Amino acid sequence: MQPAFSNHARPHIARRASALALATLVAASTGCAAQTQSTPVQPAPSIATGAPPPPPPPVDAGDPGAPAPSAAAGSPSVAQGTVSRFLVNPDGDVDGFLTSDGLLVHFPPHLGTQLTSLVRRGDAVQLSGWPNAGRTFTAQRIVNARTGQQLLDQPPMPGAQPLPRELRGAGLSPLRAEGKVTHVTTAPRGEPDGVILTDGTVIKLTPAVAQQFPTLLQAGASVSAQGYGTRNQYGTALQATAFGAPGNLTQLYDRMPPGP
């Protein structure tokens, strides 16, 4: 036989049951939220003795697929020249080239593979885009004068995702470079952020660091650097972790402790 409850006790029991159900629901929701927000922490990579520290994580400057012309850019213009050397960024992506008359041409790195399929060294090209200070040009369209094929600056394909920040630089190698400066590279706002050497090697700095070396970020200056980057069939580029005149390097970042 079930125990009988008076009408006076039933509301009290119902309130207790409702409170217990609510507490159970809140606890379950909290547990789910904690599981959803939990992110595993990746251990720092180990560093070989004597090697420079890994470069700092890159700073996003907007959509890499559709960069706006720099603050120093002029009115839309056209140019032409002959491709003398491709240029790469520290990740190994082709993101520019030099012409035989010294014009530095920039375009988005996600188009690098298409560009190297469209033109070769020695090909004459016609350019549409924006001229910048220091004999640089941001290309919006590149036409191979020999074949008539063209490449337009367009955003990445729909659904293409940029590499996660924690994986950027995972394949970089320790590199050293030394030589004379032929070009000074600039960030999207026009501030110096690196140099190109006579052999085509690209040394990248952050704009804040570049301001510390005004006498070295000039054409004709002799510089030396060590850092992390890529060397491939199209060229060499590194993000500097130490920079300066030959034999007088300045360490740019604190060394990270060795990994486990």
N, C-alpha and C positions, 0 to 999 in steps of 0.2 A: 504494500500500500504506500502511495506517495504521500509525503508529509504535506499537511495543509498549511497554507500561509494566510494570514489575515489580510484583508484589504488594506490595512494600514501599513503592513510590511512590504507589500508588493512594489510601490513606487520607490522605496529606498533600495530594494534589490535591483530594480531596473536601472537606477542611476549608477549604482556600483558597476553593473555589467557594461553600461555604455562607457564609463570612464576607463574600465579595463580594456575595452576594444579600441578606444582612441589611443591609449598609451601604447598598445601593441602596434597599431598602424604607424604612429610616429617613429617608434623604434625601428620598424622595418624600413620606412622611408629613409631614415638617417643612414642605415646600413647600406642601402642601395646607392645613395648619393656618395658615400665614402668610397664605395667600390668604383663608381663611375669616374670620380676625380682622381683616383690613385694613378700615378704615373711612375713606372720603373725608372730608376736613376742609372744611367750608363756610367761605368767607371772611366776615369780619365785614362787616355792611352799612355803607355810607358814611353819614355824618351831615352834614346841611347846616350851614353856618356859622351860629352863633348858636342852633341848636336844642338842646334838652336831650338828654342821652344816653338811649339806650334803657333801659327798665326792666330790673332784674335778672330772671333766669329765676324763674318762680313756684316756690314750695316746695310739694310735694305734701303734703297734710294727710290723706291717706287716699283712699278711693274717693269721687269727687265725686258719684256717683250715689246714694249712701246715707249721707249724713253723719249721725253721731250727734249728739244734742243737746249743747249746750255744757256745760262743767263747771258753769255757773251756772244750768242749766235746772232747773225745778221739776218737780212731778209732772205727769203727763198732764192736760190741761185742754181746755176749749172756749172759744171766743171768737167774736165776730161784729163786723161793721163794714161800711163802704162803701168800695170801692176808690177812692182819690182820685188815685193816681199810681203808675205802674209804675217799678221801679228796675232798672238794668242793672249788669253788672260791666264791667271794662275791655275785655273781649273783645266786648262788645255783647250778651251773653246776658241776657235778663230772668231775674232770680233773686230778686225780691222785689217788694213793693208797700207803700205807705203807705195807711192807712185815714183817713177824714175826722176821726177823733178822735185821730190821732197814733200809732196802733199800727204798728210796723215788722214786717212779716211776711216771713220768709225761707223759701225752698224751693230744691231743687237746680236749677241752671241748665239741665240737660238736659231739664227739664220746662217750660221757659219758653215754647216755641212752643205746647205744648198748653194752657198756662194762658191765654195771650193769645187763644186760640181759644175758651176756655170762659167767660171773664169780660171785661167791658169797664169802663172808668172809669165810676163811678157805680152799678155793680152792688153789691147787698148780698150778702155772703158769710158763710158759717158755717165756722168753723175748728176742727179738732181737732189737737192737737199738744202742744208744750211751751212754757210761758211762760219768758222769760229776764229778766235784770235790764235795767233801762232801757227799759221799754215795748217790748220786742221779743218775737217769737213765732216759734218754728220749727214750721211747718205740716207735718203728716203727711197731712191730708186737707182739701181746700178744696171747698166746695159752693156753687154759684151758687143763691142763694135764689129768684131769679126763674125759672130754668129747671129747677132740681132736678138739673142735671148736676154731677158731682163729679170730682175729680182726686185720685188717691192717690200718695203718694211711693213710687215703685218704682225699682229699679235700671235702668240703660239696657238696651235690648234685647240679647238674647244675640248675641255676635259684634261688638257695637259697640266700637270701639277709641278710647281717648282720643287727642287730637292729640299727636303726638310733641313732646317738650320743645323740640327745636330749632326747631319751627315755630310754637310758641305766641307770640303777639304779632307775627307776621309782618305782619298787616294793621292794626296800630295806627297812629294818627296823633298827631302832637304837639298837645297841648291845654293850655289854661290855664283856670283857674277861680278865682273869688273870690266871697266872700259870707259869710253868717252860718250858723253850725252849728245844725241843728235836732236831729240825732241823732248819736250816736257808735256806730259799728259795732264788732263784736267778732269775734275769731277763734273757732274751735271750742272752745278751752279757756276762753273768756270774757275774754281780754285785749283791750284796744282795738286796732283795726287800721285805723281810718279814720273819716271823717265824711260826713254827708249835709247839703248846704246847703239853704237855703229854696227854691231853684228845683228841687230834686231831684237836683242833680249829686252824684255819689258820688266821693269822693277816697279812694283806698286807700293805706295804708301797711303796712309790715311791723310786727308787734308790737314788735320791738326798736326800730325807728325811732319808733313812736308814743310810746314811753316817754320820748323826749327832749322832748316837747311837752305836758306835763300841763296847762298853763294854756290851751292852744288846743283840746284835745280835750274841750270842754265846750259844752253847749248855750248859744247866745248869743254865743260867741266869733266874732270876725271873722278869717277865714283866707284865705290865697292859696296856690295851688299851680300847678305846671307839671309835665308828664309826658307819658305816652303812653296813649292809650285810644281810646274809640269814642263817637261821637255819632250816634244814630239816632232813629227815630220814637218810641221808648219812653223815651229819656232820654240822659244823658251820664255817663260814668264814666272815670276815668283812674287809672293807677298813678303816684303822685307820684315824681318824681325831684328835686324841690325843693319845700319846704313851709315855711310860716311865717306871720307876720302880714303884712297887705298892706304892700308896700314894704320888707319885711325877710325875704326868702326865704333859706332855708338849703339849699345844695346837698347832696343826700343821698348821691350816688354820684360817683366820679371820672369825668371825661369819657373816653370811648373815643377812640382816634385815628381820624382819617378813613380810610375804606376806600380801596382802590386806584382 
